[in-house]
Structures are given as structure tokens and as C-alpha cells.
């Protein structure tokens, strides 16, 4: 899932936090600092949205953790 997917589905960080239980600070960090949604968060969001948003490894940057 991309940041654009999140924005289209939730609209803003406050609604995101309310519906997922993930802080709106994380939302802000993903948009401002990371540029992507971490895979563990993607999996959680996929479950919470009942598959409306799908976790996808291809949307992650090629970084060595």
C-alpha cells in the first residue's frame, strides 16, 4: 500500500488514528520522513480494513535494515 492509498482511504491522520489505533504521529512520520508505510503497519492496516488496503512489498523502498 502506498501513502496515497492511505490518504484516499482515511483522509487524514486523526481519522486514521481513530480507526486503526496507530498514532497519527506515525502517519505524519510516514508522509514527512519515511515516504512509505512500514510492512508491519501495512499488515495491521490490511487486517483492520478487511483487505480494502493491501500490504505490498513492492511499495517499500530498497533499503537494507
N, CA, C, O and CB atoms as a CASP TS submission, in Angstrom:
PFRMAT TS
TARGET T0000
AUTHOR 0000-0000-0000
METHOD Language model
MODEL 1
PARENT N/A
ATOM      1  N   UNK     1       0.839  -1.178   0.000  1.00  0.00           N
ATOM      2  CA  UNK     1       0.000   0.000   0.000  1.00  0.00           C
ATOM      3  C   UNK     1       0.879   1.235   0.000  1.00  0.00           C
ATOM      4  O   UNK     1       1.961   1.254   0.586  1.00  0.00           O
ATOM      5  CB  UNK     1      -0.951   0.002   1.207  1.00  0.00           C
ATOM      6  N   UNK     2       0.406   2.224  -0.646  1.00  0.00           N
ATOM      7  CA  UNK     2       1.169   3.459  -0.762  1.00  0.00           C
ATOM      8  C   UNK     2       0.598   4.504   0.201  1.00  0.00           C
ATOM      9  O   UNK     2      -0.480   4.326   0.768  1.00  0.00           O
ATOM     10  CB  UNK     2       1.146   3.984  -2.224  1.00  0.00           C
ATOM     11  N   UNK     3       1.335   5.579   0.368  1.00  0.00           N
ATOM     12  CA  UNK     3       0.838   6.691   1.175  1.00  0.00           C
ATOM     13  C   UNK     3      -0.414   7.283   0.545  1.00  0.00           C
ATOM     14  O   UNK     3      -1.330   7.711   1.248  1.00  0.00           O
ATOM     15  CB  UNK     3       1.920   7.774   1.334  1.00  0.00           C
ATOM     16  N   UNK     4      -0.450   7.305  -0.762  1.00  0.00           N
ATOM     17  CA  UNK     4      -1.628   7.808  -1.478  1.00  0.00           C
ATOM     18  C   UNK     4      -2.850   6.942  -1.164  1.00  0.00           C
ATOM     19  O   UNK     4      -3.953   7.462  -0.998  1.00  0.00           O
ATOM     20  CB  UNK     4      -1.368   7.836  -3.008  1.00  0.00           C
ATOM     21  N   UNK     5      -2.653   5.621  -1.084  1.00  0.00           N
ATOM     22  CA  UNK     5      -3.750   4.724  -0.708  1.00  0.00           C
ATOM     23  C   UNK     5      -4.303   5.096   0.670  1.00  0.00           C
ATOM     24  O   UNK     5      -5.516   5.160   0.867  1.00  0.00           O
ATOM     25  CB  UNK     5      -3.273   3.254  -0.714  1.00  0.00           C
ATOM     26  N   UNK     6      -3.393   5.341   1.620  1.00  0.00           N
ATOM     27  CA  UNK     6      -3.821   5.727   2.972  1.00  0.00           C
ATOM     28  C   UNK     6      -4.609   7.025   2.949  1.00  0.00           C
ATOM     29  O   UNK     6      -5.667   7.136   3.568  1.00  0.00           O
ATOM     30  CB  UNK     6      -2.609   5.871   3.899  1.00  0.00           C
ATOM     31  N   UNK     7      -4.082   7.999   2.230  1.00  0.00           N
ATOM     32  CA  UNK     7      -4.734   9.305   2.164  1.00  0.00           C
ATOM     33  C   UNK     7      -6.122   9.186   1.547  1.00  0.00           C
ATOM     34  O   UNK     7      -7.072   9.800   2.031  1.00  0.00           O
ATOM     35  CB  UNK     7      -3.880  10.292   1.359  1.00  0.00           C
ATOM     36  N   UNK     8      -6.240   8.408   0.493  1.00  0.00           N
ATOM     37  CA  UNK     8      -7.536   8.231  -0.168  1.00  0.00           C
ATOM     38  C   UNK     8      -8.530   7.506   0.726  1.00  0.00           C
ATOM     39  O   UNK     8      -9.716   7.836   0.724  1.00  0.00           O
ATOM     40  CB  UNK     8      -7.362   7.466  -1.472  1.00  0.00           C
ATOM     41  N   UNK     9      -8.069   6.528   1.485  1.00  0.00           N
ATOM     42  CA  UNK     9      -8.965   5.729   2.317  1.00  0.00           C
ATOM     43  C   UNK     9      -9.365   6.455   3.596  1.00  0.00           C
ATOM     44  O   UNK     9     -10.546   6.498   3.940  1.00  0.00           O
ATOM     45  CB  UNK     9      -8.309   4.410   2.664  1.00  0.00           C
ATOM     46  N   UNK    10      -8.388   7.029   4.306  1.00  0.00           N
ATOM     47  CA  UNK    10      -8.662   7.630   5.612  1.00  0.00           C
ATOM     48  C   UNK    10      -8.855   9.139   5.574  1.00  0.00           C
ATOM     49  O   UNK    10      -9.546   9.693   6.429  1.00  0.00           O
ATOM     50  CB  UNK    10      -7.553   7.308   6.548  1.00  0.00           C
ATOM     51  N   UNK    11      -8.266   9.800   4.615  1.00  0.00           N
ATOM     52  CA  UNK    11      -8.430  11.243   4.509  1.00  0.00           C
ATOM     53  C   UNK    11      -7.447  12.047   5.333  1.00  0.00           C
ATOM     54  O   UNK    11      -6.814  12.968   4.817  1.00  0.00           O
ATOM     55  CB  UNK    11      -9.797  11.610   4.908  1.00  0.00           C
ATOM     56  N   UNK    12      -7.308  11.710   6.614  1.00  0.00           N
ATOM     57  CA  UNK    12      -6.390  12.464   7.466  1.00  0.00           C
ATOM     58  C   UNK    12      -5.893  11.597   8.623  1.00  0.00           C
ATOM     59  O   UNK    12      -6.415  10.514   8.886  1.00  0.00           O
ATOM     60  CB  UNK    12      -7.076  13.734   8.005  1.00  0.00           C
ATOM     61  N   UNK    13      -4.875  12.106   9.301  1.00  0.00           N
ATOM     62  CA  UNK    13      -4.240  11.357  10.379  1.00  0.00           C
ATOM     63  C   UNK    13      -5.126  11.120  11.579  1.00  0.00           C
ATOM     64  O   UNK    13      -5.001  10.094  12.247  1.00  0.00           O
ATOM     65  CB  UNK    13      -3.025  12.059  10.818  1.00  0.00           C
ATOM     66  N   UNK    14      -6.016  12.046  11.864  1.00  0.00           N
ATOM     67  CA  UNK    14      -6.904  11.856  13.016  1.00  0.00           C
ATOM     68  C   UNK    14      -7.876  10.698  12.793  1.00  0.00           C
ATOM     69  O   UNK    14      -8.066   9.860  13.674  1.00  0.00           O
ATOM     70  CB  UNK    14      -7.685  13.141  13.299  1.00  0.00           C
ATOM     71  N   UNK    15      -8.483  10.658  11.619  1.00  0.00           N
ATOM     72  CA  UNK    15      -9.397   9.545  11.311  1.00  0.00           C
ATOM     73  C   UNK    15      -8.616   8.230  11.265  1.00  0.00           C
ATOM     74  O   UNK    15      -9.096   7.201  11.738  1.00  0.00           O
ATOM     75  CB  UNK    15     -10.133   9.789   9.953  1.00  0.00           C
ATOM     76  N   UNK    16      -7.410   8.271  10.693  1.00  0.00           N
ATOM     77  CA  UNK    16      -6.552   7.092  10.645  1.00  0.00           C
ATOM     78  C   UNK    16      -6.311   6.559  12.049  1.00  0.00           C
ATOM     79  O   UNK    16      -6.473   5.364  12.294  1.00  0.00           O
ATOM     80  CB  UNK    16      -5.215   7.419   9.959  1.00  0.00           C
ATOM     81  N   UNK    17      -5.925   7.433  12.976  1.00  0.00           N
ATOM     82  CA  UNK    17      -5.647   7.008  14.348  1.00  0.00           C
ATOM     83  C   UNK    17      -6.890   6.415  15.005  1.00  0.00           C
ATOM     84  O   UNK    17      -6.814   5.382  15.670  1.00  0.00           O
ATOM     85  CB  UNK    17      -5.128   8.188  15.177  1.00  0.00           C
ATOM     86  N   UNK    18      -8.016   7.062  14.821  1.00  0.00           N
ATOM     87  CA  UNK    18      -9.264   6.604  15.430  1.00  0.00           C
ATOM     88  C   UNK    18      -9.651   5.211  14.930  1.00  0.00           C
ATOM     89  O   UNK    18     -10.103   4.372  15.709  1.00  0.00           O
ATOM     90  CB  UNK    18     -10.392   7.599  15.137  1.00  0.00           C
ATOM     91  N   UNK    19      -9.473   4.969  13.635  1.00  0.00           N
ATOM     92  CA  UNK    19      -9.922   3.701  13.050  1.00  0.00           C
ATOM     93  C   UNK    19      -8.905   2.575  13.174  1.00  0.00           C
ATOM     94  O   UNK    19      -9.287   1.405  13.163  1.00  0.00           O
ATOM     95  CB  UNK    19     -10.250   3.904  11.606  1.00  0.00           C
ATOM     96  N   UNK    20      -7.627   2.896  13.291  1.00  0.00           N
ATOM     97  CA  UNK    20      -6.604   1.847  13.325  1.00  0.00           C
ATOM     98  C   UNK    20      -5.953   1.653  14.683  1.00  0.00           C
ATOM     99  O   UNK    20      -5.427   0.577  14.970  1.00  0.00           O
ATOM    100  CB  UNK    20      -5.549   2.152  12.328  1.00  0.00           C
ATOM    101  N   UNK    21      -5.982   2.682  15.523  1.00  0.00           N
ATOM    102  CA  UNK    21      -5.273   2.605  16.789  1.00  0.00           C
ATOM    103  C   UNK    21      -3.785   2.894  16.642  1.00  0.00           C
ATOM    104  O   UNK    21      -3.037   2.832  17.617  1.00  0.00           O
ATOM    105  CB  UNK    21      -5.468   1.246  17.402  1.00  0.00           C
ATOM    106  N   UNK    22      -3.355   3.211  15.418  1.00  0.00           N
ATOM    107  CA  UNK    22      -1.968   3.595  15.148  1.00  0.00           C
ATOM    108  C   UNK    22      -1.919   5.120  15.239  1.00  0.00           C
ATOM    109  O   UNK    22      -2.778   5.802  14.680  1.00  0.00           O
ATOM    110  CB  UNK    22      -1.468   3.070  13.724  1.00  0.00           C
ATOM    111  N   UNK    23      -0.933   5.650  15.930  1.00  0.00           N
ATOM    112  CA  UNK    23      -0.901   7.091  16.188  1.00  0.00           C
ATOM    113  C   UNK    23      -0.840   7.913  14.904  1.00  0.00           C
ATOM    114  O   UNK    23      -0.259   7.505  13.898  1.00  0.00           O
ATOM    115  CB  UNK    23       0.286   7.431  17.064  1.00  0.00           C
ATOM    116  N   UNK    24      -1.461   9.082  14.983  1.00  0.00           N
ATOM    117  CA  UNK    24      -1.390   9.992  13.840  1.00  0.00           C
ATOM    118  C   UNK    24       0.038  10.519  13.679  1.00  0.00           C
ATOM    119  O   UNK    24       0.395  11.036  12.620  1.00  0.00           O
ATOM    120  CB  UNK    24      -2.387  11.168  14.013  1.00  0.00           C
ATOM    121  N   UNK    25       0.854  10.389  14.731  1.00  0.00           N
ATOM    122  CA  UNK    25       2.274  10.742  14.623  1.00  0.00           C
ATOM    123  C   UNK    25       2.966   9.805  13.649  1.00  0.00           C
ATOM    124  O   UNK    25       3.804  10.240  12.858  1.00  0.00           O
ATOM    125  CB  UNK    25       2.966  10.686  16.007  1.00  0.00           C
ATOM    126  N   UNK    26       2.626   8.533  13.697  1.00  0.00           N
ATOM    127  CA  UNK    26       3.185   7.569  12.734  1.00  0.00           C
ATOM    128  C   UNK    26       2.791   7.977  11.325  1.00  0.00           C
ATOM    129  O   UNK    26       3.624   7.996  10.420  1.00  0.00           O
ATOM    130  CB  UNK    26       2.696   6.120  13.037  1.00  0.00           C
ATOM    131  N   UNK    27       1.526   8.300  11.145  1.00  0.00           N
ATOM    132  CA  UNK    27       1.017   8.782   9.847  1.00  0.00           C
ATOM    133  C   UNK    27       1.890   9.928   9.356  1.00  0.00           C
ATOM    134  O   UNK    27       2.368   9.911   8.222  1.00  0.00           O
ATOM    135  CB  UNK    27      -0.473   9.242   9.962  1.00  0.00           C
ATOM    136  N   UNK    28       2.096  10.919  10.211  1.00  0.00           N
ATOM    137  CA  UNK    28       2.898  12.083   9.839  1.00  0.00           C
ATOM    138  C   UNK    28       4.335  11.721   9.502  1.00  0.00           C
ATOM    139  O   UNK    28       4.901  12.236   8.538  1.00  0.00           O
ATOM    140  CB  UNK    28       2.883  13.095  10.953  1.00  0.00           C
ATOM    141  N   UNK    29       4.924  10.835  10.298  1.00  0.00           N
ATOM    142  CA  UNK    29       6.296  10.401  10.039  1.00  0.00           C
ATOM    143  C   UNK    29       6.411   9.691   8.695  1.00  0.00           C
ATOM    144  O   UNK    29       7.374   9.905   7.959  1.00  0.00           O
ATOM    145  CB  UNK    29       6.781   9.482  11.158  1.00  0.00           C
ATOM    146  N   UNK    30       5.445   8.859   8.377  1.00  0.00           N
ATOM    147  CA  UNK    30       5.490   8.138   7.101  1.00  0.00           C
ATOM    148  C   UNK    30       5.449   9.116   5.942  1.00  0.00           C
ATOM    149  O   UNK    30       6.188   8.964   4.970  1.00  0.00           O
ATOM    150  CB  UNK    30       4.323   7.139   6.995  1.00  0.00           C
ATOM    151  N   UNK    31       4.596  10.109   6.041  1.00  0.00           N
ATOM    152  CA  UNK    31       4.465  11.080   4.960  1.00  0.00           C
ATOM    153  C   UNK    31       5.655  12.035   4.906  1.00  0.00           C
ATOM    154  O   UNK    31       6.163  12.339   3.827  1.00  0.00           O
ATOM    155  CB  UNK    31       3.176  11.870   5.120  1.00  0.00           C
ATOM    156  N   UNK    32       6.097  12.505   6.064  1.00  0.00           N
ATOM    157  CA  UNK    32       7.110  13.550   6.110  1.00  0.00           C
ATOM    158  C   UNK    32       8.540  13.004   6.067  1.00  0.00           C
ATOM    159  O   UNK    32       9.394  13.561   5.377  1.00  0.00           O
ATOM    160  CB  UNK    32       6.925  14.376   7.354  1.00  0.00           C
ATOM    161  N   UNK    33       8.802  11.924   6.796  1.00  0.00           N
ATOM    162  CA  UNK    33      10.170  11.453   6.955  1.00  0.00           C
ATOM    163  C   UNK    33      10.506  10.195   6.148  1.00  0.00           C
ATOM    164  O   UNK    33      11.568  10.117   5.530  1.00  0.00           O
ATOM    165  CB  UNK    33      10.427  11.190   8.393  1.00  0.00           C
ATOM    166  N   UNK    34       9.606   9.219   6.154  1.00  0.00           N
ATOM    167  CA  UNK    34       9.927   7.923   5.545  1.00  0.00           C
ATOM    168  C   UNK    34       9.602   7.854   4.062  1.00  0.00           C
ATOM    169  O   UNK    34      10.414   7.398   3.258  1.00  0.00           O
ATOM    170  CB  UNK    34       9.188   6.830   6.260  1.00  0.00           C
ATOM    171  N   UNK    35       8.413   8.309   3.709  1.00  0.00           N
ATOM    172  CA  UNK    35       7.970   8.217   2.324  1.00  0.00           C
ATOM    173  C   UNK    35       7.337   6.882   1.977  1.00  0.00           C
ATOM    174  O   UNK    35       7.066   6.604   0.809  1.00  0.00           O
ATOM    175  CB  UNK    35       9.120   8.465   1.415  1.00  0.00           C
ATOM    176  N   UNK    36       7.097   6.042   3.005  1.00  0.00           N
ATOM    177  CA  UNK    36       6.454   4.743   2.788  1.00  0.00           C
ATOM    178  C   UNK    36       5.820   4.276   4.089  1.00  0.00           C
ATOM    179  O   UNK    36       6.092   4.825   5.157  1.00  0.00           O
ATOM    180  CB  UNK    36       7.476   3.691   2.267  1.00  0.00           C
ATOM    181  N   UNK    37       4.964   3.250   3.991  1.00  0.00           N
ATOM    182  CA  UNK    37       4.344   2.634   5.158  1.00  0.00           C
ATOM    183  C   UNK    37       5.127   1.369   5.482  1.00  0.00           C
ATOM    184  O   UNK    37       5.238   0.495   4.622  1.00  0.00           O
ATOM    185  CB  UNK    37       2.823   2.319   4.908  1.00  0.00           C
ATOM    186  N   UNK    38       5.674   1.238   6.690  1.00  0.00           N
ATOM    187  CA  UNK    38       6.412   0.021   7.056  1.00  0.00           C
ATOM    188  C   UNK    38       5.539  -1.227   6.904  1.00  0.00           C
ATOM    189  O   UNK    38       4.328  -1.176   7.119  1.00  0.00           O
ATOM    190  CB  UNK    38       6.930   0.127   8.500  1.00  0.00           C
ATOM    191  N   UNK    39       6.161  -2.339   6.535  1.00  0.00           N
ATOM    192  CA  UNK    39       5.414  -3.563   6.212  1.00  0.00           C
ATOM    193  C   UNK    39       4.581  -4.068   7.388  1.00  0.00           C
ATOM    194  O   UNK    39       3.462  -4.535   7.176  1.00  0.00           O
ATOM    195  CB  UNK    39       6.374  -4.654   5.768  1.00  0.00           C
ATOM    196  N   UNK    40       5.083  -3.991   8.605  1.00  0.00           N
ATOM    197  CA  UNK    40       4.274  -4.454   9.748  1.00  0.00           C
ATOM    198  C   UNK    40       3.021  -3.616   9.903  1.00  0.00           C
ATOM    199  O   UNK    40       1.953  -4.144  10.212  1.00  0.00           O
ATOM    200  CB  UNK    40       5.092  -4.409  11.047  1.00  0.00           C
ATOM    201  N   UNK    41       3.140  -2.345   9.697  1.00  0.00           N
ATOM    202  CA  UNK    41       1.972  -1.470   9.761  1.00  0.00           C
ATOM    203  C   UNK    41       1.032  -1.756   8.601  1.00  0.00           C
ATOM    204  O   UNK    41      -0.187  -1.733   8.772  1.00  0.00           O
ATOM    205  CB  UNK    41       2.397   0.007   9.750  1.00  0.00           C
ATOM    206  N   UNK    42       1.580  -2.024   7.428  1.00  0.00           N
ATOM    207  CA  UNK    42       0.741  -2.388   6.285  1.00  0.00           C
ATOM    208  C   UNK    42      -0.097  -3.619   6.601  1.00  0.00           C
ATOM    209  O   UNK    42      -1.288  -3.654   6.294  1.00  0.00           O
ATOM    210  CB  UNK    42       1.606  -2.642   5.040  1.00  0.00           C
ATOM    211  N   UNK    43       0.514  -4.625   7.211  1.00  0.00           N
ATOM    212  CA  UNK    43      -0.222  -5.857   7.548  1.00  0.00           C
ATOM    213  C   UNK    43      -1.355  -5.558   8.526  1.00  0.00           C
ATOM    214  O   UNK    43      -2.471  -6.052   8.365  1.00  0.00           O
ATOM    215  CB  UNK    43       0.734  -6.915   8.153  1.00  0.00           C
ATOM    216  N   UNK    44      -1.058  -4.744   9.543  1.00  0.00           N
ATOM    217  CA  UNK    44      -2.086  -4.385  10.524  1.00  0.00           C
ATOM    218  C   UNK    44      -3.225  -3.628   9.852  1.00  0.00           C
ATOM    219  O   UNK    44      -4.396  -3.903  10.114  1.00  0.00           O
ATOM    220  CB  UNK    44      -1.481  -3.536  11.658  1.00  0.00           C
ATOM    221  N   UNK    45      -2.887  -2.680   8.989  1.00  0.00           N
ATOM    222  CA  UNK    45      -3.897  -1.884   8.293  1.00  0.00           C
ATOM    223  C   UNK    45      -4.721  -2.764   7.358  1.00  0.00           C
ATOM    224  O   UNK    45      -5.933  -2.583   7.238  1.00  0.00           O
ATOM    225  CB  UNK    45      -3.235  -0.739   7.503  1.00  0.00           C
ATOM    226  N   UNK    46      -4.068  -3.714   6.698  1.00  0.00           N
ATOM    227  CA  UNK    46      -4.810  -4.639   5.823  1.00  0.00           C
ATOM    228  C   UNK    46      -5.858  -5.407   6.617  1.00  0.00           C
ATOM    229  O   UNK    46      -6.990  -5.570   6.161  1.00  0.00           O
ATOM    230  CB  UNK    46      -3.845  -5.628   5.128  1.00  0.00           C
ATOM    231  N   UNK    47      -5.488  -5.874   7.796  1.00  0.00           N
ATOM    232  CA  UNK    47      -6.427  -6.628   8.638  1.00  0.00           C
ATOM    233  C   UNK    47      -7.557  -5.725   9.119  1.00  0.00           C
ATOM    234  O   UNK    47      -8.727  -6.103   9.058  1.00  0.00           O
ATOM    235  CB  UNK    47      -5.695  -7.253   9.847  1.00  0.00           C
ATOM    236  N   UNK    48      -7.210  -4.530   9.596  1.00  0.00           N
ATOM    237  CA  UNK    48      -8.217  -3.596  10.117  1.00  0.00           C
ATOM    238  C   UNK    48      -9.203  -3.176   9.032  1.00  0.00           C
ATOM    239  O   UNK    48     -10.400  -3.049   9.292  1.00  0.00           O
ATOM    240  CB  UNK    48      -7.539  -2.357  10.709  1.00  0.00           C
ATOM    241  N   UNK    49      -8.702  -2.961   7.817  1.00  0.00           N
ATOM    242  CA  UNK    49      -9.589  -2.532   6.721  1.00  0.00           C
ATOM    243  C   UNK    49     -10.228  -3.713   6.009  1.00  0.00           C
ATOM    244  O   UNK    49     -10.881  -3.537   4.981  1.00  0.00           O
ATOM    245  CB  UNK    49      -8.815  -1.690   5.713  1.00  0.00           C
ATOM    246  N   UNK    50     -10.047  -4.909   6.543  1.00  0.00           N
ATOM    247  CA  UNK    50     -10.609  -6.137   5.980  1.00  0.00           C
ATOM    248  C   UNK    50     -10.244  -6.295   4.506  1.00  0.00           C
ATOM    249  O   UNK    50     -11.063  -6.705   3.683  1.00  0.00           O
ATOM    250  CB  UNK    50     -12.127  -6.146   6.145  1.00  0.00           C
ATOM    251  N   UNK    51      -8.987  -5.956   4.198  1.00  0.00           N
ATOM    252  CA  UNK    51      -8.467  -6.151   2.853  1.00  0.00           C
ATOM    253  C   UNK    51      -8.725  -5.016   1.878  1.00  0.00           C
ATOM    254  O   UNK    51      -8.315  -5.095   0.720  1.00  0.00           O
ATOM    255  CB  UNK    51      -9.034  -7.375   2.301  1.00  0.00           C
ATOM    256  N   UNK    52      -9.396  -3.962   2.322  1.00  0.00           N
ATOM    257  CA  UNK    52      -9.627  -2.827   1.426  1.00  0.00           C
ATOM    258  C   UNK    52      -8.297  -2.191   1.018  1.00  0.00           C
ATOM    259  O   UNK    52      -8.141  -1.725  -0.111  1.00  0.00           O
ATOM    260  CB  UNK    52     -10.540  -1.777   2.104  1.00  0.00           C
ATOM    261  N   UNK    53      -7.342  -2.179   1.949  1.00  0.00           N
ATOM    262  CA  UNK    53      -5.966  -1.769   1.652  1.00  0.00           C
ATOM    263  C   UNK    53      -5.095  -3.000   1.801  1.00  0.00           C
ATOM    264  O   UNK    53      -5.190  -3.712   2.800  1.00  0.00           O
ATOM    265  CB  UNK    53      -5.477  -0.600   2.598  1.00  0.00           C
ATOM    266  N   UNK    54      -4.254  -3.254   0.822  1.00  0.00           N
ATOM    267  CA  UNK    54      -3.431  -4.461   0.802  1.00  0.00           C
ATOM    268  C   UNK    54      -1.968  -4.150   1.080  1.00  0.00           C
ATOM    269  O   UNK    54      -1.404  -3.199   0.538  1.00  0.00           O
ATOM    270  CB  UNK    54      -3.563  -5.163  -0.538  1.00  0.00           C
ATOM    271  N   UNK    55      -1.361  -4.976   1.942  1.00  0.00           N
ATOM    272  CA  UNK    55       0.083  -4.888   2.157  1.00  0.00           C
ATOM    273  C   UNK    55       0.779  -5.313   0.875  1.00  0.00           C
ATOM    274  O   UNK    55       0.360  -6.263   0.214  1.00  0.00           O
ATOM    275  CB  UNK    55       0.540  -5.775   3.365  1.00  0.00           C
ATOM    276  N   UNK    56       1.847  -4.599   0.530  1.00  0.00           N
ATOM    277  CA  UNK    56       2.531  -4.886  -0.726  1.00  0.00           C
ATOM    278  C   UNK    56       4.005  -4.527  -0.600  1.00  0.00           C
ATOM    279  O   UNK    56       4.357  -3.362  -0.416  1.00  0.00           O
ATOM    280  CB  UNK    56       1.882  -4.114  -1.897  1.00  0.00           C
ATOM    281  N   UNK    57       4.852  -5.527  -0.700  1.00  0.00           N
ATOM    282  CA  UNK    57       6.297  -5.310  -0.570  1.00  0.00           C
ATOM    283  C   UNK    57       6.856  -4.430  -1.678  1.00  0.00           C
ATOM    284  O   UNK    57       7.860  -3.751  -1.466  1.00  0.00           O
ATOM    285  CB  UNK    57       7.021  -6.637  -0.568  1.00  0.00           C
ATOM    286  N   UNK    58       6.243  -4.424  -2.839  1.00  0.00           N
ATOM    287  CA  UNK    58       6.790  -3.640  -3.944  1.00  0.00           C
ATOM    288  C   UNK    58       6.719  -2.138  -3.674  1.00  0.00           C
ATOM    289  O   UNK    58       7.421  -1.359  -4.319  1.00  0.00           O
ATOM    290  CB  UNK    58       6.048  -3.967  -5.228  1.00  0.00           C
ATOM    291  N   UNK    59       5.877  -1.727  -2.724  1.00  0.00           N
ATOM    292  CA  UNK    59       5.758  -0.310  -2.400  1.00  0.00           C
ATOM    293  C   UNK    59       6.817   0.160  -1.408  1.00  0.00           C
ATOM    294  O   UNK    59       6.891   1.350  -1.100  1.00  0.00           O
ATOM    295  CB  UNK    59       4.388  -0.027  -1.847  1.00  0.00           C
ATOM    296  N   UNK    60       7.632  -0.760  -0.907  1.00  0.00           N
ATOM    297  CA  UNK    60       8.668  -0.384   0.040  1.00  0.00           C
ATOM    298  C   UNK    60       9.948  -0.027  -0.689  1.00  0.00           C
ATOM    299  O   UNK    60      10.246  -0.589  -1.743  1.00  0.00           O
ATOM    300  CB  UNK    60       8.921  -1.509   1.036  1.00  0.00           C
ATOM    301  N   UNK    61      10.699   0.898  -0.135  1.00  0.00           N
ATOM    302  CA  UNK    61      11.986   1.261  -0.778  1.00  0.00           C
ATOM    303  C   UNK    61      12.978   0.126  -0.644  1.00  0.00           C
ATOM    304  O   UNK    61      12.830  -0.730   0.229  1.00  0.00           O
ATOM    305  CB  UNK    61      12.578   2.554  -0.155  1.00  0.00           C
ATOM    306  N   UNK    62      13.953   0.110  -1.468  1.00  0.00           N
ATOM    307  CA  UNK    62      15.013  -0.896  -1.438  1.00  0.00           C
ATOM    308  C   UNK    62      16.088  -0.442  -0.449  1.00  0.00           C
ATOM    309  O   UNK    62      17.090   0.164  -0.830  1.00  0.00           O
ATOM    310  CB  UNK    62      15.621  -1.120  -2.867  1.00  0.00           C
ATOM    311  N   UNK    63      15.854  -0.753   0.837  1.00  0.00           N
ATOM    312  CA  UNK    63      16.792  -0.381   1.880  1.00  0.00           C
ATOM    313  C   UNK    63      17.229  -1.615   2.637  1.00  0.00           C
ATOM    314  O   UNK    63      16.503  -2.607   2.701  1.00  0.00           O
ATOM    315  CB  UNK    63      16.173   0.645   2.834  1.00  0.00           C
ATOM    316  N   UNK    64      18.398  -1.553   3.198  1.00  0.00           N
ATOM    317  CA  UNK    64      18.942  -2.661   3.969  1.00  0.00           C
ATOM    318  C   UNK    64      18.746  -2.360   5.437  1.00  0.00           C
ATOM    319  O   UNK    64      19.364  -1.435   5.964  1.00  0.00           O
ATOM    320  CB  UNK    64      20.442  -2.900   3.644  1.00  0.00           C
ATOM    321  N   UNK    65      17.886  -3.130   6.119  1.00  0.00           N
ATOM    322  CA  UNK    65      17.616  -2.897   7.534  1.00  0.00           C
ATOM    323  C   UNK    65      18.621  -3.611   8.373  1.00  0.00           C
ATOM    324  O   UNK    65      18.564  -3.538   9.601  1.00  0.00           O
ATOM    325  CB  UNK    65      16.217  -3.340   7.908  1.00  0.00           C
TER
END
